[in-house]
């Protein structure tokens, strides 16, 4: 049973509403954050805040201690270049390495439905390639996972797709 969830990327546009929804659902939360002051204002009350950096394996290991699951929300920043360090690839490698050493039973991550356009009509963008590699790393990790592929902002989950404790989705979910 999953009771305690570690959060990475919890103060972003998509991370905050997910953190609040997990809190409302009764989960205990621990978040890796760079700025504890900001996080304490934006995240649900009672969230344990671990000040740290995604580039530091020890910080990642610390946040995973005693957690059953891990929610990851990473992205490529608009100012990043292909040769830069990327949270969504380099950071994810560190996260997966530490998650394999921990008691994490499941991880969940938000990706992008739009990354599937890669290769269509000769379209190629390095950021989509990075996202596809991240998905493959997760699938190859051996850790049970859930990958969300939103096509629009996550507020649609609450306003349009959520009916009580059920999510109404189109198509067949794998």
Backbone as a ProteinNet text record, in pm:
[ID]
protein_1_A
[PRIMARY]
XXXXXXXXXXXXXXXXXXXXXXXXXXXXXXXXXXXXXXXXXXXXXXXXXXXXXXXXXXXXXXXXXXXXXXXXXXXXXXXXXXXXXXXXXXXXXXXXXXXXXXXXXXXXXXXXXXXXXXXXXXXXXXXXXXXXXXXXXXXXXXXXXXXXXXXXXXXXXXXXXXXXXXXXXXXXXX
[TERTIARY]
83.8	0	88.8	48.8	124	64.2	151.7	107.5	188.1	318.4	407.5	469.8	456.8	502.6	609.6	720.8	825.9	791.8	815.8	785.4	912.6	934.3	1043.5	979.9	997.1	933.4	795.5	780.6	648.1	603.8	693.4	653	630	634.8	611.8	463.4	435.3	297.3	214.3	269.5	196	218.1	331.8	362.4	275	246.2	167.1	27.8	-48.3	-182.4	-178.8	-76.9	-64.8	-34.6	56.5	89.8	-34.7	-113.2	-234.7	-336.9	-348.8	-443.1	-399.2	-269.7	-219.5	-242.9	-222	-246.9	-394.8	-481.9	-626.7	-671.2	-598.8	-631.8	-579.7	-506.7	-464.1	-322.4	-244.1	-105.8	-16.8	86.8	191.3	294.8	338.2	425.8	560.9	664.1	798.1	845.9	894.3	932.8	1078.3	1147.8	1281.7	1264.5	1315.3	1295.8	1426.5	1439.6	1555.7	1530.1	1404.6	1370.3	1260	1298.2	1201	1097	1137.2	1041.5	928.7	964.2	863.8	779.5	845.9	774.1	676.3	713.7	623.7	498.4	507.5	391	304.2	366.1	294.5	248.3	313.5	278.8	181.9	114.3	15.9	78.8	0.8	52.7	90.5	197.1	240.8	337.3	359	456.3	595.4	666.3	804.2	891.3	964.6	1048.3	1194	1256.3	1397.7	1468.4	1550.4	1625.2	1736.3	1739.9	1842.7	1845	1925.8	1950.2	1939.6	1874.2	1856.5	1990	2092.5	2224.9	2300.8	2242.8	2310	2240.9	2307.1	2249.7	2212.5	2291.8	2260.4	2129.9	2102.3	1975.6	1858.8	1876.9	1770.7	1748.5	1855.9	1844	1770.4	1799.9	1737.7	1586.2	1541.8	1398.1	1323.7	1391.1	1325.4	1315.1	1390.1	1389.8	1249	1202.5	1072.3	953.9	977.2	866.6	831.4	703.9	652.8	648.1	628.8	613	684.1	701.5	772.7	697.9	668.7	607.9	714.2	733.1	837.7	773.7	810.5	765.1	887.2	946.2	1066.2	1036.2	1112.9	1092.3	1221.3	1220	1330	1293	1379.3	1353.1	1378.4	1302.7	1311.7	1449.9	1529.1	1663.2	1770.8	1735.1	1834.5	1877.5	2001.1	2057.8	2086.6	2097.2	2121	2242.4	2344.6	2467.5	2461.5	2355.1	2342	2310.4	2322.2	2273.3	2121.7	2052	1905.5	1844.6	1752.9	1682.7	1611.9	1554	1471.7	1552.3	1682.4	1764.6	1871.6	1960.1	2069	2014.3	1918.3	1856.1	1778.3	1708.1	1630.1	1720.2	1838.1	1932.4	1967.3	1995.4	2027.7	1907.4	1789.7	1667.9	1645.5	1653.6	1628.7	1732.8	1856.6	1961.7	1929	1889.4	1856	1724.5	1628.4	1499.3	1518.1	1609.4	1636.3	1695	1764.5	1827.7	1732.1	1614.7	1521.7	1403.6	1304	1183.8	1069.4	1100.6	998.2	927.1	794	713.4	658.8	647.7	594.1	641.6	666.4	694	595.7	565.2	476.1	546.7	530.7	597.4	506.3	515.8	444.4	541.5	500.3	580.3	506.5	493.6	425.5	369.4	244.1	185.3	247.5	281.4	335	468.8	543.6	672.6	655.8	534.5	510.7	510.8	513.5	523.8	664.1	759.2	897.6	902.9	965.7	980.1	865.5	755.2	642.3	671.2	650.3	672.8	810.4	910.9	1049.1	1070.6	977.2	991.7	1090.9	1186.5	1282.2	1317	1306.4	1344.9	1419.2	1535.6	1619.6	1547.3	1461.2	1390.7	1293.4	1229.9	1140.7	1221	1337.5	1425.3	1464.4	1495.5	1530.5	1413.3	1292.1	1173	1151	1172.4	1156.2	1261.1	1381.9	1486.2	1451.3	1394.1	1353.8	1247	1151.4	1046	1106.9	1201.7	1264.6	1345.3	1413.6	1488	1394.3	1278.7	1181.2	1132.9	1099.5	1051.1	1156.8	1282.1	1392.4	1438.2	1387.4	1436.8	1399.4	1292.8	1246.1	1154.9	1133.1	1044	905	801.4	665.8	640.5	576.4	563.2	426.5	395.1	280.8	335	311.9	355	229.8	217.9	106.4	151.7	69.2	99.1	-6.7	-1.6	-104.7	-88.9	-201.8	-199.2	-233	-276.2	-303.7	-271.3	-296.3	-259.6	-340.5	-281.3	-337.7	-467.1	-503	-628.1	-747.2	-728.6	-835.2	-870.3	-773.1	-802.1	-911.6	-898.9	-995.1	-1127.4	-1120.5	-1241.3	-1317	-1246.1	-1312.8	-1312.8	-1207.8	-1194.1	-1229.2	-1224.7	-1247.1	-1395.7	-1446.8	-1585	-1581.1	-1579.6	-1562.8	-1423.6	-1413.7	-1283.7	-1245.7	-1314.1	-1291.1	-1238.9	-1143.4	-1097.9	-1160.8	-1225.9	-1288.8	-1187.9	-1142.8	-1043.3	-1095.3	-1050.4	-1087.7	-987.1	-1032.6	-942.3	-917.3	-825.2	-791.6	-659.1	-663.1	-542.6	-462.5	-334.2	-245.3	-201.8
-117.6	0	124.7	220.7	346.7	447.5	497.9	596.6	725.4	710.4	827.3	843.5	964	991.2	1099.9	1071.3	1170.3	1249	1378.4	1465.8	1533.8	1528.4	1603	1686.7	1817.7	1908.4	1950	1966.4	1990.7	2135.8	2230.1	2371.1	2433.1	2353.1	2403.6	2414.3	2462.2	2482.5	2355.7	2243.1	2116.9	2045.7	2066.8	1998.3	2041.3	2170.9	2220.9	2159.4	2159.8	2101	1950.9	1882	1739.1	1719.5	1800.2	1790.7	1813.8	1914	1943.4	1829.9	1773.2	1661.4	1538.6	1510.8	1397.4	1420.3	1542.6	1576.3	1557.6	1609.8	1596.9	1450.9	1366.8	1224	1149.4	1220.6	1161.6	1107.5	1131.3	1084.2	1176.2	1120.3	1195.7	1231	1356.9	1405	1453.2	1424	1476.2	1533.2	1656.9	1721.9	1766.7	1740.3	1794	1932.9	2034.4	2172.7	2250.3	2350.3	2439.7	2552.7	2598.3	2714.6	2674.3	2650.8	2604.4	2711.6	2839.3	2947	2947.4	2944.4	2941.9	2815.1	2702	2574.2	2569.8	2626.7	2624	2706.8	2808	2888.8	2822.1	2744.3	2692.2	2547.8	2469.8	2328.4	2306.9	2194.5	2169.1	2169.4	2209	2206.6	2063.8	2053.4	1921.5	1853	1910.1	1851.8	1867.3	1755	1762.2	1816.1	1920.7	1984.9	1949.2	1893.3	1859.9	1954.7	2044.1	2136.6	2058.8	2069.5	1996.5	2031	1955	1979	1847.6	1850.8	1732.3	1679.8	1761.5	1718.9	1641.3	1630.8	1567.6	1436.1	1324.5	1192	1174.8	1232.5	1220.7	1290	1405.4	1475.5	1391.2	1329.3	1243.7	1123.9	1061.8	946.7	986.4	1104.5	1151.6	1164.8	1219.2	1239.3	1106.5	1005	876.6	789.4	822.4	741.8	731.3	608.8	584.8	609.8	644.1	669.9	543.3	531.7	417.5	443.7	571.6	607.8	740.1	769.2	889.1	952.8	1081.5	1159.2	1254.6	1251.7	1332	1426.4	1552.6	1652	1733	1694	1760.8	1817.1	1914	1968.6	2030.8	2056.4	2127.7	2275.4	2355.6	2499.5	2561.4	2664.3	2724.7	2778.8	2813.3	2867.8	2760	2633.7	2526.3	2498.6	2453	2414.2	2264.3	2200.3	2055	2010.2	2092.2	2052.5	2076	2136.8	2166.3	2040.6	2052.7	1951	1962.9	1849.5	1852.5	1770.6	1830.9	1759.6	1636.7	1650.8	1543.7	1425.4	1438.4	1323.6	1297.2	1393.2	1375.9	1360.9	1444.7	1435	1305.6	1267.4	1143.4	1021.7	1021.1	910.1	896.7	1010.8	1009.8	964.2	1011.5	973.3	822.6	769.4	626.3	541.4	586.5	513.5	504.4	614.3	615.5	542.8	554.9	486.3	334.9	283.7	139.4	92.1	179.6	145.9	165.5	219.6	255.2	157.9	192.4	109.2	158.7	235.6	289.4	174	171.5	66.1	109.1	239.4	290.7	432.6	467.1	606.6	653.7	780.4	843.8	968.4	993.7	1108.7	1169.7	1299.7	1368.5	1386.1	1342.4	1361.1	1459.7	1426	1513.8	1431.1	1448.6	1381	1433.6	1562.1	1624.2	1564.4	1501.8	1442.6	1332.3	1281.6	1175.9	1228.7	1360.8	1419.2	1407.3	1371.4	1356.1	1259.3	1301.3	1216.6	1227.4	1288	1302.8	1417.4	1391	1493.7	1557.5	1475.8	1519.4	1617.8	1620.1	1707.8	1646.2	1725.8	1679.5	1794.7	1769.7	1868.4	1795.1	1842.3	1775.2	1754.6	1848	1834.8	1716.7	1691.1	1575.1	1445.6	1447.9	1330.3	1300.9	1405.1	1390.5	1331.6	1378.9	1326.9	1179.4	1141.7	1002.1	914	963.1	888	872.7	976.2	970.4	863	858.8	756.6	617.3	599.6	468.6	432.2	530.7	504.4	454.3	515.7	475.2	333	306.4	173.2	66.2	101.3	6.5	-5.7	78.7	83.9	-38.6	-105.6	-217.9	-175.7	-47.2	4.5	19.2	-31.6	-9.4	140.4	178.4	320.1	353.7	481.3	540.7	665.4	675.5	793.7	866.2	991.6	1073.7	1150.1	1147.9	1217.8	1326	1434.8	1536.8	1609.9	1642.6	1721.5	1866.9	1891.9	2028.4	2035.2	2148.5	2165.4	2073.6	2040.6	1941.7	1986.1	2112.5	2152.6	2082.2	2029.9	1953.2	1827.4	1771.8	1652.8	1682.8	1795.3	1826.8	1875.8	1961.7	2025.1	1941.7	1861.8	1792.2	1640.2	1583	1437.6	1368.4	1438.3	1375.9	1376.4	1256.9	1243.1	1159.7	1228.6	1157.9	1099.7	968.4	901.2	836.9	871.9	811.5	917.3	877.7	963.5	911.6	998.5	961.9	990.8	886.6	900.7	839	893	838.2	728.8	627.1	523.3	415.5	328.2	215.4	244.1	246.8	273.1	146.4	152.3	36.8	31.7
0	0	0	-76.6	-86.7	10.4	99.4	198.6	191	165.4	166.4	28.3	-26.4	-162.7	-161.1	-227.8	-248.7	-374.9	-371.1	-484.8	-533.3	-663	-725.7	-836.2	-827.1	-921.5	-873.6	-743.6	-684.9	-685.2	-711.2	-704.5	-841.4	-944.9	-1079.3	-1111.9	-1230.8	-1277.1	-1265.8	-1303.4	-1296.5	-1164	-1101.1	-976.3	-859.8	-850.5	-737	-729.9	-838.9	-827.1	-797.7	-847.3	-817.9	-669.6	-614.9	-471.7	-386.6	-421.7	-345.2	-358.8	-475.9	-494.9	-415.5	-413.4	-335.5	-186.3	-140.2	-0.1	33.5	-52.4	-30	-29.8	-104.9	-109.9	13.6	100.5	226.3	230.3	126.9	126.6	209.5	268.9	336.4	229.9	227.4	121.2	174.1	96.9	119.7	-13.2	-13.2	-138.2	-135.8	-245.5	-266.4	-327	-258	-304	-293.7	-378.3	-370.8	-273	-265.6	-184.8	-85.7	39.3	138.9	172.4	167.7	195.3	93.4	-32.2	-139.5	-129.8	-111.6	-106.5	10	125	240.9	216.1	131.1	95.6	-10.9	-100.4	-216.6	-204.1	-120.5	-108.3	7.6	9.6	115.4	254.9	354.5	491.1	529.9	606.8	650.9	556.7	438.6	346	405.7	417.1	465.8	353.1	381.1	280	303.1	201.5	205.4	109.5	164.3	78.6	10.8	-121.3	-192.6	-339.1	-410.5	-551.4	-627.4	-739.3	-822.5	-874.5	-874.3	-919.9	-812.5	-692.6	-579.7	-543.7	-567.8	-539.9	-393.4	-302.8	-159.9	-124.6	-188.2	-164.9	-214.5	-328.8	-383.8	-291.6	-246.1	-155.8	-28.1	22.2	146.5	131.3	19.5	0.5	-15.3	-65.6	-90.2	35	138.3	261	319.6	336.3	397.1	307	181.4	88.4	11.3	-21.2	-96.5	-246.4	-282.3	-423.2	-448.8	-575.8	-619	-734.5	-720.9	-828.6	-882.5	-1015	-1079.3	-1181.7	-1173.4	-1270.1	-1312.7	-1424.7	-1476	-1614.1	-1654.5	-1788.2	-1840.1	-1968.9	-2033.3	-2030.2	-1972.7	-1966.8	-2103.9	-2135.2	-2268.6	-2301.9	-2199.4	-2225.9	-2237.3	-2212.1	-2218.6	-2361.6	-2371.2	-2500.7	-2495.8	-2611.1	-2612.4	-2531.4	-2523.7	-2453.3	-2301.5	-2250.7	-2108.1	-2026.6	-1894.9	-1802.6	-1801.3	-1813	-1820.1	-1707.8	-1634.8	-1527.9	-1583.7	-1701.4	-1757.6	-1811	-1820.6	-1860.6	-1755.2	-1733.5	-1636.7	-1494.2	-1459	-1326.7	-1311.7	-1416.4	-1411.2	-1390.1	-1452	-1430.3	-1281.9	-1218.2	-1075.3	-992.3	-1028.7	-956.8	-966.3	-1087.4	-1106.3	-1033.6	-1034.3	-963.2	-814.3	-755.1	-612.3	-584.8	-675.5	-656.3	-654.1	-734.6	-736.3	-604	-533.9	-405.9	-287.7	-313.4	-206.2	-203.2	-122.9	-110	-198.8	-302.6	-392.1	-464.5	-450.9	-513.3	-649.6	-670.8	-797.4	-814.9	-940	-970.9	-1075.9	-1068.4	-1165.4	-1216.7	-1344.9	-1406.5	-1511.6	-1524.5	-1631.9	-1746.6	-1864.6	-1985	-2074.3	-2201	-2295.7	-2409.9	-2437.2	-2552.2	-2681.9	-2682.5	-2803.2	-2847	-2755.1	-2792.7	-2896.3	-2910.3	-3009.3	-3152.7	-3167.4	-3301.4	-3359	-3272.6	-3316.9	-3435.6	-3544.6	-3662.8	-3762.2	-3723.5	-3816.2	-3913.7	-4040	-4143.3	-4129.5	-4100.1	-4085.1	-3970.6	-3875.4	-3759.4	-3661.8	-3614.4	-3515.9	-3422.3	-3293.8	-3193.4	-3083.8	-3048.2	-2950.1	-2817.4	-2777.2	-2649.4	-2651.5	-2765.7	-2776	-2774.1	-2834.2	-2829.8	-2685	-2610.6	-2469.9	-2391.2	-2418.1	-2350.7	-2384.5	-2508.4	-2547.8	-2479.8	-2468.4	-2397.5	-2249.7	-2190.1	-2049.5	-2029.6	-2118.5	-2110.3	-2117.7	-2207.9	-2222.5	-2097.3	-2037.4	-1913.6	-1803.9	-1793.7	-1692.3	-1719.9	-1844.8	-1880.5	-1856.5	-1877.5	-1859.1	-1713.7	-1625	-1486.7	-1403.7	-1441.6	-1361.2	-1247.1	-1229.4	-1125.7	-1187	-1122	-1173.7	-1189.7	-1298.3	-1329.2	-1387.8	-1380	-1448.6	-1517.3	-1647.2	-1721.7	-1769.7	-1733.2	-1778.7	-1902.4	-2005.2	-2129.8	-2152.2	-2077.3	-2095.3	-2228.8	-2286	-2408.5	-2378.8	-2257.8	-2214.3	-2065.2	-2003.8	-1863.4	-1773.1	-1659.6	-1568.7	-1501.3	-1508.2	-1445.9	-1510	-1630.8	-1693.5	-1615.4	-1542.3	-1463.3	-1361.8	-1292.9	-1188.9	-1247.7	-1346.7	-1397.4	-1499.7	-1579.1	-1688.4	-1677.3	-1624.1	-1628	-1497.5	-1385.4	-1256.1	-1222	-1191.9	-1147.1	-1019.5	-905.4	-778.1	-770.6	-748.2	-739.4	-872	-979.3	-1110.9	-1207.8	-1293.2	-1401.9	-1529.7	-1602.2	-1728.3	-1840	-1907	-2010.7	-2141.8	-2252	-2381.5	-2419.9	-2488.5	-2536	-2433.1	-2463.5	-2377.9	-2306.5	-2175.2	-2096.8	-2080.1	-2111.1	-2091.1	-1946.2
[MASK]
++++++++++++++++++++++++++++++++++++++++++++++++++++++++++++++++++++++++++++++++++++++++++++++++++++++++++++++++++++++++++++++++++++++++++++++++++++++++++++++++++++++++++++++

